[in-house]
């Protein structure tokens, strides 16, 4: 009971102090002086408050330059189309186009400055993420990555058209990026990076010469002949084992058994003659 009365007395004495602190805080706010918050929340500083567009502007906490442009290309809505992002042929121009869409899915006229396109061959000896690309000085709108150059050739119905000429067969990586609407750097559009298969153009298999195809043809013919011969030999043996024996075959088998018996008799006589001869020598 005494402990409860002491706690009540302490709390009763603290009420005036709390009232004084509250009055001082209200006075500072009325004079326009900033008051440091006591929690983790921080009041926005000057220049950190922006306003949204509309009839009644509402303040938004954040930096003014972080407000996304609703008409800027959105990476998750932009896409690429065309044969050039799937396949190609050595020495021939491969084309594709990039369609720009904003965050609401509405299409806009493509701005080449809003997209970065890279095309480079995939090899086991190089990491495609570490390849440095550079702009071609004599050809504006072109970007060279190792031995492959991709160029913006124009626009068609609002879409940006790009072209590149592969010089080696194999697989190529096509990466299309656009700046993030929230200022987070470059982001890949839908499906990016793409992987295109480039053929050598003259043969079914990339990188194989005429002599290689001739050798492959001869090996295929020899293999087919071997398989046909093996098939007929197996079928002949199975037929011989299962077919009924004729009288001539039975007679031949009987004569073969007689010949084997005569041969065994001859060998036995020769062995006995040799044994007798050895006994005579010992005597």
BAKESE-78017 format. One line per 10 residues: their letters; for each residue z, x, y of N, C-alpha, C. Coordinates in steps of 0.2 Angstrom, whole numbers. Each point is the difference from the previous one (the first is absolute). Last residue first. Layout:
% BAKESE-78017
a = Z X Y Z X Y Z X Y | ... $
END
This chain:
% BAKESE-78017
xxxxxxxxxx = -370 313 -502 1 3 -7 -3 7 -1 | -2 -12 21 7 2 -1 1 3 -7 | -21 -9 5 1 6 4 7 2 -1 | -6 -20 -9 -3 5 -4 1 7 4 | 8 -20 10 4 2 -6 -3 6 -4 | -12 -9 19 6 3 2 4 2 -6 | -18 -13 -4 -3 6 2 6 5 2 | 4 -23 -4 -1 4 -6 -2 7 1 | 2 -14 19 6 1 -3 0 4 -7 | -20 -8 11 3 6 4 7 2 -3 $
xxxxxxxxxx = -11 -19 -9 -4 7 -2 3 5 4 | 8 -21 5 2 2 -6 -3 7 -2 | -7 -10 20 7 2 1 3 3 -7 | -22 -10 1 0 7 3 7 2 1 | -3 -21 -9 -2 5 -4 0 7 3 | 6 -19 14 5 2 -5 -2 5 -5 | -16 -7 16 5 4 3 6 1 -5 | -17 -14 -7 -3 7 1 5 4 3 | 6 -23 -2 -1 3 -7 -2 8 1 | 0 -14 19 6 2 -1 1 3 -7 $
xxxxxxxxxx = -21 -8 7 2 6 4 7 2 -2 | -8 -19 -10 -3 6 -3 2 6 4 | 7 -21 8 3 2 -6 -3 6 -3 | -10 -9 19 6 3 2 4 2 -7 | -20 -11 -3 -1 7 3 6 3 2 | 1 -22 -7 -1 4 -6 -2 7 3 | 4 -16 16 6 1 -4 -1 5 -6 | -19 -7 13 4 4 4 7 2 -4 | -15 -16 -10 -2 7 0 4 5 4 | 5 -23 2 2 2 -6 -3 7 -2 $
xxxxxxxxxx = -5 -10 21 7 2 0 2 2 -7 | -22 -7 2 1 6 4 7 2 0 | -5 -21 -9 -3 6 -4 1 6 3 | 5 -19 12 5 1 -5 -2 6 -5 | -15 -6 17 6 3 3 5 1 -5 | -18 -12 -6 -2 7 1 6 4 3 | 2 -23 -3 0 3 -7 -2 7 1 | 11 -11 22 -5 -2 -5 0 4 -6 | 20 -7 18 -4 5 -3 -5 -3 -4 | 11 -12 23 1 1 -7 -5 5 -3 $
xxxxxxxxxx = 11 2 25 -5 -4 -3 1 1 -8 | 15 9 17 1 -7 -2 -6 -3 -4 | 1 23 9 6 -1 -4 1 -7 -2 | -18 7 13 -1 3 -6 6 -1 -4 | 0 -8 22 -4 -4 -4 -1 3 -7 | 13 11 16 3 -6 -2 -4 -4 -4 | -10 19 9 5 2 -5 4 -6 -2 | -16 -3 17 -3 2 -7 5 2 -5 | 7 -5 22 -2 -6 -3 -3 2 -7 | 6 18 14 6 -4 -3 -2 -6 -3 $
xxxxxxxxxx = -17 12 10 3 4 -6 6 -3 -3 | -10 -9 20 -4 -1 -6 3 3 -6 | 11 4 21 0 -7 -2 -4 -2 -7 | -1 21 11 7 -1 -4 0 -7 -2 | -19 5 12 0 4 -6 7 -1 -4 | -2 -8 22 -4 -4 -4 0 3 -7 | 12 12 17 3 -7 -2 -4 -4 -5 | -10 20 9 6 1 -5 3 -6 -2 | -16 -2 16 -3 1 -6 5 2 -5 | 7 -4 22 -2 -6 -3 -3 1 -7 $
xxxxxxxxxx = 6 19 13 6 -4 -2 -2 -6 -4 | -17 13 10 3 3 -6 6 -4 -3 | -9 -7 21 -5 -2 -6 3 4 -6 | 12 4 20 1 -7 -2 -5 -2 -6 | -1 21 10 6 -1 -4 1 -7 -3 | -18 5 14 -1 3 -6 6 -1 -4 | 1 -8 22 -4 -4 -4 -1 3 -7 | 12 12 16 4 -5 -2 -4 -5 -5 | -11 19 10 5 2 -5 4 -6 -3 | -14 -4 19 -4 1 -6 5 2 -6 $
xxxxxxxxxx = 10 -3 21 -2 -6 -3 -4 1 -6 | 6 19 12 5 -3 -3 -1 -7 -3 | -17 11 11 1 4 -6 7 -3 -3 | -6 -8 21 -5 -2 -5 2 3 -7 | 21 -1 16 -7 1 1 -4 -2 -5 | 25 -9 11 -4 3 -6 -7 1 1 | 17 -9 16 1 7 -1 -4 3 -6 | 7 -26 1 -1 4 6 1 8 -2 | -11 -21 -15 6 4 1 0 5 6 | -19 -13 -4 5 -5 -2 7 3 1 $
xxxxxxxxxx = -21 9 14 2 0 -7 6 -5 0 | -10 6 21 -6 1 -5 2 -2 -7 | 16 -2 19 -6 -3 2 -6 1 -5 | 25 6 1 -5 6 3 -7 -3 1 | 24 -14 4 -4 2 -6 -5 5 3 | 25 -10 8 -7 2 2 -3 3 -6 | 22 -18 6 -4 4 -5 -7 2 2 | 24 -7 14 -7 -2 -1 -3 5 -5 | 25 -11 10 -3 6 -4 -7 -2 -2 | 19 -6 22 -4 -2 -6 -3 6 -4 $
xxxxxxxxxx = 25 -5 15 -7 4 -1 -4 -3 -6 | 7 -18 11 -1 7 1 6 4 -3 | -2 -24 0 -4 3 -5 -1 8 1 | 6 -15 21 0 -3 -7 -4 5 -4 | 8 14 20 -2 -7 -1 0 -3 -7 | 16 20 11 -6 -1 -4 -2 -7 0 | 13 14 20 1 -4 -6 -6 -2 -3 | 12 18 20 -6 -3 -3 2 -4 -7 | 19 2 20 -5 5 -2 -6 -4 -4 | 19 -11 10 2 4 -5 -5 5 -3 $
xxxxxxxxxx = 0 -19 18 1 7 2 3 4 -5 | -6 -24 -1 7 2 2 1 7 2 | -21 -9 -9 2 -4 6 6 1 3 | -14 19 -14 4 -5 -1 2 -4 7 | -24 13 -6 7 1 3 4 -6 -1 | -19 6 -18 0 -2 7 7 0 3 | -18 9 -22 7 -1 3 -1 -2 7 | -13 6 -25 -1 -3 6 7 -2 3 | -13 17 -20 6 -3 3 -1 -2 7 | -12 8 -25 -2 -3 6 7 -3 3 $
xxxxxxxxxx = -9 19 -20 6 -4 3 -2 -2 7 | -15 7 -24 2 1 7 5 -5 2 | -12 12 -24 4 -5 3 2 2 7 | -22 9 -14 7 -1 -1 3 -6 3 | -22 18 6 2 -6 -4 7 1 -2 | -12 9 23 2 2 -7 2 -6 -4 | -7 -1 23 -4 6 -2 2 2 -7 | 1 -24 17 4 5 -5 -5 5 -2 | 1 -15 23 -5 2 -5 4 5 -5 | 6 -22 18 1 7 -2 -5 2 -5 $
xxxxxxxxxx = 8 -21 20 -5 3 -5 2 7 -2 | 9 -26 13 1 7 -1 -5 3 -5 | 5 -22 18 -3 2 -5 0 8 -1 | 15 -23 11 -2 7 1 -4 3 -6 | 1 -27 9 3 5 -4 -2 7 1 | -8 -20 12 7 2 2 3 5 -5 | -22 -7 -3 3 -7 1 8 2 1 | -10 21 -3 -4 -5 -3 4 -7 0 | -2 28 11 4 -6 -2 -5 -6 -2 | 0 29 -1 -1 -6 4 4 -5 -2 $
xxxxxxxxxx = 0 22 -9 -7 -1 1 -1 -5 5 | 19 19 -8 0 -7 3 -7 -1 2 | 7 19 -18 -2 -2 6 0 -7 1 | 9 22 -17 -1 -7 1 -1 -2 7 | -2 23 -18 1 -3 7 -2 -7 0 | 7 22 -18 -2 -7 1 1 -2 7 | 8 21 -11 -8 0 1 -3 -7 1 | 25 4 8 -3 5 -5 -8 0 1 | 7 -17 13 5 1 -4 -3 5 -6 | -7 -11 26 -1 4 -5 6 2 -4 $
xxxxxxxxxx = -10 -20 18 6 3 -2 -2 4 -6 | -12 -14 22 -1 3 -6 7 4 -2 | -7 -10 22 1 -6 -5 0 3 -7 | -14 14 16 6 -4 2 1 -6 -5 | -12 24 -1 -1 -6 -3 6 -5 2 | -1 24 5 -7 -2 1 -2 -8 -2 | 22 11 -5 -1 0 7 -7 -3 2 | 17 -7 -20 -6 4 1 -2 0 7 | 25 -2 -11 -5 -4 3 -6 5 1 | 19 3 -19 -1 1 7 -7 -4 2 $
xxxxxxxxxx = 21 3 -21 -6 -3 2 -1 2 7 | 15 10 -22 0 -1 7 -7 -2 2 | 16 -2 -23 -7 2 3 0 -2 7 | 18 -5 -17 1 6 5 -7 2 3 | 2 -19 -16 5 -1 6 0 6 5 | -12 1 -21 -4 -4 5 5 -1 6 | 0 21 -17 4 -6 2 -3 -4 5 | -12 18 -18 3 -2 7 3 -6 0 | -9 9 -20 2 6 3 2 -1 7 | -10 -17 -15 7 2 -2 3 6 3 $
xxxxxxxxxx = -17 -18 12 0 5 -4 7 2 -3 | -16 -19 15 6 1 -3 -1 6 -5 | -13 -6 25 0 0 -8 7 1 -3 | -4 -13 24 0 7 -2 0 0 -8 | 1 -15 25 -3 0 -6 0 7 -3 | 12 -17 21 -1 7 -3 -3 -1 -7 | 6 -14 25 -3 0 -7 -1 7 -2 | 13 -16 20 -1 7 -2 -2 -1 -8 | 2 -18 23 0 2 -7 -2 7 -1 | 1 -11 22 6 -3 -4 0 2 -7 $
xxxxxxxxxx = -18 5 16 6 4 1 6 -2 -3 | -21 -12 -2 0 7 -4 6 4 1 | -2 -27 2 0 5 5 1 7 -4 | -10 -27 -6 3 6 -2 0 6 6 | 2 -27 2 -5 5 0 3 6 -1 | 13 -20 -10 -2 2 6 -5 5 0 | 14 -21 -15 -5 6 0 -1 1 7 | 22 -12 -11 -6 -1 4 -4 7 1 | 23 -3 -11 -6 -1 -4 -6 -2 3 | 22 6 9 -1 -7 -1 -6 -2 -5 $
xxxxxxxxxx = 6 22 9 6 -2 -4 -1 -7 -2 | -23 11 5 6 1 3 6 -3 -4 | -25 12 -7 4 -7 1 7 2 3 | -26 12 -6 6 0 3 3 -7 1 | -18 14 -18 1 -6 4 7 0 3 | -19 19 -10 7 -2 1 1 -6 5 | -20 12 -18 2 -3 6 7 -1 0 | -20 17 -13 5 -6 -1 2 -2 7 | -19 18 -15 2 -4 6 6 -5 -2 | -15 24 -8 4 -5 -2 3 -4 6 $
xxxxxxxxxx = -22 17 -6 5 -2 5 3 -6 -3 | -10 21 -15 -2 -7 4 5 -2 4 | 2 20 -14 -6 1 5 -2 -7 3 | 14 -3 -22 -1 7 4 -6 0 4 | 13 -23 -5 -5 5 -3 -1 6 4 | 20 -22 -4 -5 3 4 -5 5 -4 | 22 -21 1 -4 4 -3 -5 4 5 | 19 -14 7 1 0 -7 -5 5 -4 | 1 -4 24 7 1 -2 1 0 -7 | -21 -4 10 2 6 1 7 2 -1 $
xxxxxxxxxx = -12 -22 -1 0 4 -6 3 7 1 | 10 -21 14 -6 4 -1 0 4 -6 | 20 -9 18 -4 -3 -5 -7 5 0 | 29 -2 9 -7 4 0 -4 -3 -5 | 22 -9 17 -2 2 -7 -7 3 1 | 25 -10 14 -7 3 0 -2 2 -7 | 21 -9 4 -5 -5 0 -7 2 1 | 21 13 -1 1 -4 -5 -6 -5 0 | 2 15 18 -2 4 -6 0 -5 -6 | -5 -7 25 6 0 -4 -2 3 -7 $
xxxxxxxxxx = -10 0 27 -1 0 -7 6 1 -4 | 2 -11 25 -2 7 -3 -1 -1 -8 | 7 -17 16 -7 0 -1 -2 7 -3 | 22 -6 7 -2 -5 -5 -7 0 -2 | 17 20 7 -5 -4 3 -3 -5 -5 | 26 10 2 -6 0 -3 -6 -4 3 | 23 13 10 -3 -7 -1 -6 1 -3 | 13 19 7 0 -2 -7 -2 -7 -2 | 3 11 22 -6 2 -3 0 -1 -7 | 19 -6 13 -6 -4 2 -6 2 -3 $
xxxxxxxxxx = 24 2 -12 -4 3 5 -6 -4 2 | 22 -13 -8 -4 5 -2 -4 4 5 | 11 -26 -2 3 7 0 -4 5 -4 | -7 -23 15 0 3 -7 3 7 0 | -2 -25 16 1 8 -1 1 1 -7 | -15 -20 11 6 1 -3 1 8 -1 | -16 -19 15 1 7 -3 7 0 -2 | -16 -21 2 7 2 2 1 7 -3 | -22 -8 -2 2 -3 6 7 1 2 | -12 19 -13 1 -7 -1 2 -3 6 $
xxxxxxxxxx = 1 26 -13 -4 -4 4 1 -7 -1 | 20 19 -2 -6 -3 -3 -4 -4 4 | 16 21 7 -1 -7 0 -6 -2 -4 | 19 22 1 -7 -2 2 0 -8 -1 | 18 23 3 -1 -8 -1 -7 -2 2 | 10 23 2 0 -2 -7 -1 -8 -1 | 2 12 22 -6 2 -3 -1 -2 -8 | 25 3 10 -6 -2 4 -7 3 -3 | 20 -5 -18 -1 4 7 -6 -3 4 | 16 -13 -20 -7 3 2 0 3 7 $
xxxxxxxxxx = 22 -3 -16 -3 -3 5 -7 3 1 | 14 2 -23 -1 3 6 -5 -4 5 | 18 -2 -24 -5 -3 4 -1 4 7 | 18 3 -16 -6 4 -1 -6 -2 4 | 24 -5 10 -3 0 -7 -6 4 -1 | 12 -4 21 5 3 -5 -2 0 -7 | -13 2 26 2 -4 -6 4 3 -5 | -2 5 27 -2 3 -6 2 -5 -6 | -7 -6 25 6 1 -4 -2 2 -6 | -11 0 26 -1 0 -7 7 1 -3 $
xxxxxxxxxx = -3 -11 24 1 6 -3 -1 0 -7 | 0 -18 17 -6 3 -2 0 6 -3 | 17 -16 9 -2 5 5 -7 3 -2 | 12 -16 -14 -2 -3 6 -3 5 5 | 9 8 -20 -6 -3 -2 -3 -4 7 | 21 11 0 -5 4 0 -7 -3 -1 | 19 -14 0 -1 3 6 -6 5 0 | 8 -9 -20 -4 -5 3 -1 3 8 | 14 13 -14 -7 0 -3 -5 -5 4 | 23 1 5 -3 6 3 -7 0 -3 $
xxxxxxxxxx = 14 -17 -8 -2 -1 8 -4 6 2 | 8 1 -22 -5 -5 1 -2 -1 7 | 18 14 -5 -6 3 -2 -6 -4 1 | 22 -9 4 -2 5 5 -7 3 -2 | 10 -14 -16 -2 -4 6 -3 5 6 | 11 9 -19 -7 -2 -2 -3 -4 6 | 22 7 2 -4 6 0 -8 -2 -1 | 18 -16 -2 -2 1 7 -4 6 1 | 7 -6 -22 -4 -5 3 -2 2 7 | 16 11 -15 -7 3 1 -4 -5 3 $
xxxxxxxxxx = 23 -5 -5 0 5 5 -8 3 1 | 5 -15 -18 1 -4 6 -1 5 6 | -1 9 -22 -6 -4 2 1 -3 7 | 19 10 -9 -5 5 2 -6 -3 2 | 17 -14 -8 2 3 6 -5 5 3 | -2 -9 -22 -2 -5 5 2 2 7 | 6 14 -18 -8 0 1 -2 -5 5 | 23 1 -6 -2 6 4 -8 0 1 | 10 -17 -13 2 -1 7 -2 6 4 | -2 1 -23 -5 -5 3 1 -1 7 $
xxx = 15 13 -13 -6 4 1 -5 -5 3 | 21 -8 -5 0 4 6 -6 4 1 | 2 -14 -19 0 -4 6 0 4 6 $
END
